[in-house]
Amino acid sequence: MIRYALHCEHGHAFDSWFQNSTAYDKQAKRNLVTCPICGSAKVEKAIMAPRLSRADAVEPASVPAALPPPLPAPAPAAAPVKPPLAIMAPHERELRKKLKELREAITRNADYVGTRFPEQARKIHYGEAEQRSIYGEASPDEARELHEEGIEFHPLPALPDEFN
């Protein structure tokens, strides 16, 4: 995952996460990246400083098991963190509603196979198991292998309110 600082043609600044830089480029080209404040699709990456970890950082010395770790120093009082907000246009609310309905229909009418999804999808595809709708989990590598084998599958839409 990669986080980009973005800004629209009206100067509104916001952040957004993408699977990788190619995903951002594809979405921006199709005008799918929009400003959460004004809805403008004319969005560009802002200049960002990279986050780097130091290779020469020293590991802290381990504490013997018999001694309790030292208590951390009290943190200074910080201002409450305000989560980012977005205003959705009516067509975006309608799209979210349809995606939620699609996800609910799939989960209601398909068998959940969990992490056995790649194995079960192959069995169904090659006629070793009964043809039926299934859903579950697959790693990116497993999904790529299924795709390369010509096995049709689709990711379930994940909506932001599912993570709150």
C-alpha positions as CSV (number, residue, x, y, z in Angstrom):
1,M,0.0,0.0,0.0
2,I,1.1,3.5,-0.7
3,R,-0.3,6.8,0.6
4,Y,-0.2,9.9,-1.6
5,A,-0.7,13.5,-0.5
6,L,-3.1,14.9,-3.2
7,H,-4.5,18.2,-4.1
8,C,-7.3,19.3,-6.5
9,E,-7.5,22.1,-9.0
10,H,-9.2,24.3,-6.3
11,G,-6.3,23.8,-3.8
12,H,-8.0,21.4,-1.4
13,A,-5.3,19.0,0.1
14,F,-6.1,15.4,1.1
15,D,-4.5,12.0,1.5
16,S,-5.5,8.7,-0.1
17,W,-4.2,5.1,0.0
18,F,-3.6,3.0,-3.1
19,Q,-2.5,-0.6,-3.7
20,N,0.5,0.7,-5.6
21,S,1.6,3.6,-7.9
22,T,0.1,1.9,-10.9
23,A,-3.3,1.7,-9.2
24,Y,-3.2,5.4,-8.6
25,D,-2.3,6.1,-12.2
26,K,-5.1,3.9,-13.6
27,Q,-7.7,5.4,-11.2
28,A,-6.6,9.0,-11.9
29,K,-6.7,8.4,-15.7
30,R,-10.3,7.2,-15.4
31,N,-11.2,10.2,-13.2
32,L,-12.0,7.9,-10.2
33,V,-9.8,9.9,-7.8
34,T,-11.8,12.9,-6.7
35,C,-11.5,15.6,-4.1
36,P,-13.6,14.7,-1.0
37,I,-14.3,18.4,-0.5
38,C,-15.4,19.7,-3.9
39,G,-15.7,16.5,-6.0
40,S,-13.2,17.7,-8.6
41,A,-11.6,14.9,-10.6
42,K,-8.6,17.2,-11.6
43,V,-6.4,15.8,-8.9
44,E,-2.6,15.7,-8.7
45,K,0.0,14.3,-6.4
46,A,1.5,16.8,-4.0
47,I,5.2,16.9,-3.1
48,M,5.9,14.4,-0.3
49,A,9.0,13.5,1.7
50,P,9.6,9.8,1.7
51,R,9.4,7.7,4.9
52,L,12.6,5.8,5.2
53,S,13.8,3.5,8.0
54,R,17.4,3.6,8.9
55,A,19.4,0.4,8.3
56,D,22.0,1.4,10.9
57,A,19.4,1.8,13.7
58,V,20.5,-0.1,16.9
59,E,18.1,-2.7,18.4
60,P,17.3,-1.9,22.0
61,A,19.0,-4.2,24.5
62,S,16.7,-7.0,25.7
63,V,15.5,-6.9,29.3
64,P,16.0,-10.1,31.3
65,A,12.8,-12.1,31.8
66,A,13.0,-11.8,35.6
67,L,12.8,-8.0,35.5
68,P,9.7,-6.1,34.4
69,P,10.3,-3.6,31.6
70,P,10.6,0.0,32.6
71,L,7.5,2.1,32.6
72,P,7.2,4.5,29.7
73,A,7.4,8.2,30.3
74,P,4.0,9.9,30.3
75,A,3.1,11.2,26.9
76,P,2.5,15.0,26.6
77,A,-1.1,15.9,26.2
78,A,-1.9,16.1,22.5
79,A,-4.7,17.7,20.6
80,P,-7.4,15.1,19.7
81,V,-6.8,13.6,16.2
82,K,-9.6,14.5,13.8
83,P,-10.4,11.8,11.3
84,P,-10.6,12.9,7.6
85,L,-14.1,13.6,6.4
86,A,-15.6,13.3,3.0
87,I,-18.8,14.7,1.4
88,M,-20.2,12.3,-1.1
89,A,-22.2,13.4,-4.1
90,P,-25.6,11.7,-4.6
91,H,-24.3,9.5,-7.4
92,E,-21.5,8.3,-5.1
93,R,-24.0,7.4,-2.3
94,E,-26.0,5.5,-4.9
95,L,-22.9,3.6,-6.1
96,R,-22.0,2.7,-2.5
97,K,-25.5,1.5,-1.8
98,K,-25.4,-0.7,-4.9
99,L,-21.9,-2.1,-4.0
100,K,-23.2,-2.9,-0.5
101,E,-26.3,-4.7,-2.0
102,L,-24.0,-6.7,-4.3
103,R,-21.8,-7.7,-1.5
104,E,-24.8,-8.7,0.7
105,A,-26.3,-10.7,-2.2
106,I,-23.1,-12.6,-2.8
107,T,-22.5,-13.4,0.9
108,R,-26.1,-14.4,1.4
109,N,-26.3,-16.8,-1.7
110,A,-22.7,-18.2,-1.8
111,D,-20.8,-20.7,0.4
112,Y,-18.1,-19.2,2.6
113,V,-14.9,-21.3,2.2
114,G,-12.4,-19.1,4.0
115,T,-8.7,-19.6,3.2
116,R,-9.6,-22.6,1.1
117,F,-10.9,-20.3,-1.6
118,P,-8.1,-21.0,-4.2
119,E,-8.3,-24.8,-3.6
120,Q,-12.1,-24.8,-3.9
121,A,-12.1,-22.5,-6.9
122,R,-9.8,-24.8,-8.8
123,K,-11.9,-27.9,-7.9
124,I,-15.0,-26.2,-9.3
125,H,-13.2,-24.9,-12.4
126,Y,-11.8,-28.3,-13.3
127,G,-15.0,-30.1,-12.6
128,E,-13.8,-31.9,-9.4
129,A,-16.5,-30.3,-7.3
130,E,-20.1,-29.3,-7.7
131,Q,-20.6,-26.0,-9.6
132,R,-21.7,-23.4,-7.0
133,S,-21.0,-19.8,-5.9
134,I,-18.3,-19.5,-3.2
135,Y,-16.4,-16.7,-1.5
136,G,-13.4,-16.6,0.8
137,E,-9.9,-15.3,1.1
138,A,-6.9,-15.5,-1.2
139,S,-3.4,-13.9,-1.0
140,P,-2.4,-11.6,-3.9
141,D,-0.1,-14.4,-5.2
142,E,-2.9,-17.0,-5.0
143,A,-5.2,-14.6,-6.8
144,R,-2.6,-14.1,-9.5
145,E,-2.2,-17.8,-10.0
146,L,-6.0,-18.3,-10.3
147,H,-6.1,-15.6,-12.9
148,E,-3.2,-17.1,-14.8
149,E,-5.1,-20.5,-14.9
150,G,-8.1,-18.7,-16.4
151,I,-10.3,-19.2,-13.3
152,E,-12.9,-16.4,-13.2
153,F,-13.3,-14.7,-9.8
154,H,-14.0,-11.2,-8.6
155,P,-12.9,-9.4,-5.4
156,L,-15.8,-8.5,-3.1
157,P,-16.1,-4.7,-2.8
158,A,-14.9,-3.4,0.6
159,L,-16.6,-0.3,1.8
160,P,-15.0,2.1,4.3
161,D,-17.8,1.8,6.8
162,E,-16.9,-1.9,7.1
163,F,-13.6,-1.0,8.9
164,N,-15.2,1.4,11.5
